[in-house]
């Protein structure tokens, strides 16, 4: 086993995997996951809504917007409908670079390094706090002179300083050309999204699991999209972004897609 993996402390990627119904987790992850669910019963729905948002956003980008390159930062553990599967279903020649620094995710990287014959997938071991390193490594697989969809789903919440998080986003988006996209989700305490329960859940998480997490307001979330054209239907619960008719339940997780003009 990778000697960086700790099984005595809950870790986000494994707990998230547990909430999604996966099996790549340990008793400590399930225990903390259950405790968090006690504070915030809707957390499993948040995890599922975030994953469904990824599917809708990537399908739109590959099938309708003509994007053929995806930089997925904060990959997490493989589940159903990973970015490359969704993108290459719509456009088999899509090229995907996954980025994560979680050791248990690295042990599962081979499950992600599959591809339609016409396309490519690659994996970079790097931290979201190191955008220059990410870009240098991703440039081996992606042509950064052509449009790229930068995916940051549920990852900026682990960058605790908001100014630093904005700087990371700016560095990434400055490095890609016009016609590129930024795809974001982020937890919030905003009451109109039912985020009040997040406060106690996040406090418990930060005392009992790793890495530490923070929520952000709508204003803070929108600031990550400065300089981009925000696609319709704008900034809202990720469960409602271009969701099928019928009304998905609102979750306390913002979702948005911005296009670089």
PATIDREN-21174 format. One record per residue (C-alpha): residue in one letter; x, y, z. Coordinates in steps of 0.5 Angstrom, whole numbers, padded with zeros to 4 digits, always signed. Layout:
// residues N
AXYZ;...
// end
This chain:
// residues 261
X+0000+0000+0000;X+0002+0007-0001;X+0006+0009+0005;X+0003+0016+0004;X-0004+0013+0005;X-0007+0014+0012;X-0013+0009+0014;X-0013+0012+0021;X-0016+0019+0019;X-0022+0021+0015;X-0020+0024+0008;X-0025+0027+0003;X-0024+0023-0003;X-0025+0017+0001;X-0031+0020+0005;X-0034+0023-0002;X-0033+0016-0005;X-0037+0013+0001;X-0043+0018+0000;X-0043+0016-0007;X-0044+0009-0006;X-0037+0007-0007;X-0033+0002-0004;X-0026+0005-0004;X-0026+0008+0003;X-0024+0005+0010;X-0028+0005+0017;X-0026+0012+0019;X-0028+0015+0013;X-0035+0011+0014;X-0036+0013+0021;X-0034+0021+0020;X-0039+0021+0013;X-0044+0018+0018;X-0043+0024+0023;X-0043+0029+0018;X-0049+0026+0015;X-0052+0027+0022;X-0051+0034+0022;X-0053+0035+0015;X-0057+0030+0012;X-0057+0032+0005;X-0050+0031+0004;X-0050+0025+0000;X-0055+0029-0004;X-0050+0034-0005;X-0045+0029-0007;X-0050+0026-0013;X-0052+0033-0015;X-0044+0035-0016;X-0043+0029-0020;X-0049+0030-0024;X-0047+0037-0026;X-0041+0035-0028;X-0044+0030-0033;X-0049+0035-0036;X-0043+0041-0036;X-0038+0036-0040;X-0044+0033-0044;X-0045+0041-0046;X-0038+0043-0047;X-0036+0037-0052;X-0043+0036-0055;X-0045+0043-0056;X-0039+0048-0055;X-0034+0044-0059;X-0029+0043-0053;X-0024+0037-0054;X-0019+0039-0048;X-0021+0038-0041;X-0017+0039-0035;X-0020+0036-0029;X-0017+0039-0022;X-0019+0035-0016;X-0021+0029-0019;X-0023+0025-0014;X-0024+0017-0014;X-0026+0014-0020;X-0034+0013-0020;X-0039+0012-0026;X-0039+0017-0031;X-0032+0020-0030;X-0030+0026-0034;X-0026+0022-0040;X-0032+0018-0040;X-0037+0023-0041;X-0033+0027-0046;X-0031+0022-0050;X-0038+0019-0051;X-0040+0025-0054;X-0033+0027-0058;X-0028+0021-0058;X-0022+0025-0060;X-0023+0029-0053;X-0016+0029-0049;X-0017+0029-0041;X-0012+0031-0036;X-0014+0029-0029;X-0010+0033-0023;X-0010+0030-0016;X-0005+0029-0010;X-0009+0025-0006;X-0005+0018-0005;X-0011+0014-0005;X-0013+0017-0012;X-0006+0016-0015;X-0007+0008-0013;X-0013+0008-0017;X-0010+0012-0023;X-0010+0007-0028;X-0018+0006-0027;X-0018+0013-0030;X-0012+0012-0035;X-0017+0009-0040;X-0019+0013-0047;X-0023+0012-0053;X-0018+0010-0058;X-0018+0017-0062;X-0017+0021-0055;X-0012+0021-0050;X-0013+0021-0042;X-0007+0023-0037;X-0006+0024-0030;X-0002+0029-0026;X+0000+0028-0019;X+0000+0036-0017;X-0004+0040-0012;X-0009+0045-0013;X-0004+0050-0010;X+0001+0050-0015;X-0003+0052-0022;X+0004+0053-0025;X+0006+0046-0024;X-0001+0044-0026;X+0000+0048-0033;X+0007+0045-0034;X+0005+0038-0034;X-0002+0039-0037;X+0002+0042-0043;X+0005+0035-0045;X-0002+0032-0047;X-0006+0039-0048;X-0005+0044-0053;X-0006+0050-0049;X-0006+0055-0055;X-0013+0051-0056;X-0019+0052-0052;X-0019+0048-0045;X-0025+0047-0040;X-0022+0048-0034;X-0026+0043-0029;X-0025+0045-0021;X-0031+0042-0018;X-0031+0042-0010;X-0024+0044-0010;X-0023+0051-0009;X-0027+0050-0002;X-0020+0046+0000;X-0016+0053-0001;X-0018+0057+0005;X-0015+0063+0003;X-0020+0067-0002;X-0015+0071-0005;X-0011+0065-0006;X-0016+0061-0009;X-0018+0067-0014;X-0010+0068-0016;X-0010+0060-0017;X-0016+0061-0022;X-0013+0067-0025;X-0007+0063-0027;X-0010+0058-0030;X-0015+0062-0034;X-0010+0067-0036;X-0006+0061-0039;X-0011+0058-0044;X-0014+0062-0050;X-0021+0065-0052;X-0026+0060-0052;X-0024+0056-0046;X-0029+0055-0040;X-0028+0055-0033;X-0033+0049-0029;X-0034+0051-0022;X-0038+0048-0016;X-0037+0050-0009;X-0041+0049-0002;X-0044+0055+0001;X-0048+0057+0008;X-0053+0061+0004;X-0060+0060+0007;X-0063+0060+0000;X-0060+0054-0002;X-0061+0050+0005;X-0053+0052+0007;X-0055+0053+0014;X-0053+0046+0016;X-0046+0046+0013;X-0044+0050+0018;X-0044+0045+0024;X-0042+0039+0019;X-0036+0043+0016;X-0034+0045+0024;X-0034+0037+0025;X-0030+0036+0019;X-0025+0040+0020;X-0024+0037+0027;X-0024+0030+0025;X-0022+0030+0018;X-0017+0032+0012;X-0016+0037+0009;X-0020+0043+0012;X-0025+0046+0008;X-0029+0052+0008;X-0036+0055+0005;X-0036+0061+0001;X-0042+0066-0001;X-0045+0067-0007;X-0041+0074-0008;X-0034+0070-0007;X-0036+0065-0011;X-0038+0069-0017;X-0031+0073-0016;X-0028+0067-0019;X-0031+0068-0025;X-0029+0075-0026;X-0027+0077-0033;X-0031+0071-0036;X-0038+0070-0039;X-0043+0066-0035;X-0047+0062-0039;X-0054+0061-0037;X-0058+0060-0033;X-0052+0063-0029;X-0050+0062-0022;X-0055+0057-0018;X-0055+0051-0014;X-0051+0046-0018;X-0057+0041-0018;X-0061+0046-0022;X-0056+0048-0027;X-0059+0046-0034;X-0063+0040-0030;X-0068+0036-0034;X-0075+0039-0033;X-0079+0037-0026;X-0074+0040-0021;X-0068+0037-0018;X-0068+0039-0011;X-0064+0045-0009;X-0057+0043-0006;X-0052+0048-0002;X-0047+0047-0007;X-0046+0053-0012;X-0045+0051-0020;X-0043+0055-0026;X-0040+0055-0032;X-0036+0061-0035;X-0033+0062-0042;X-0027+0066-0043;X-0028+0072-0048;
// end
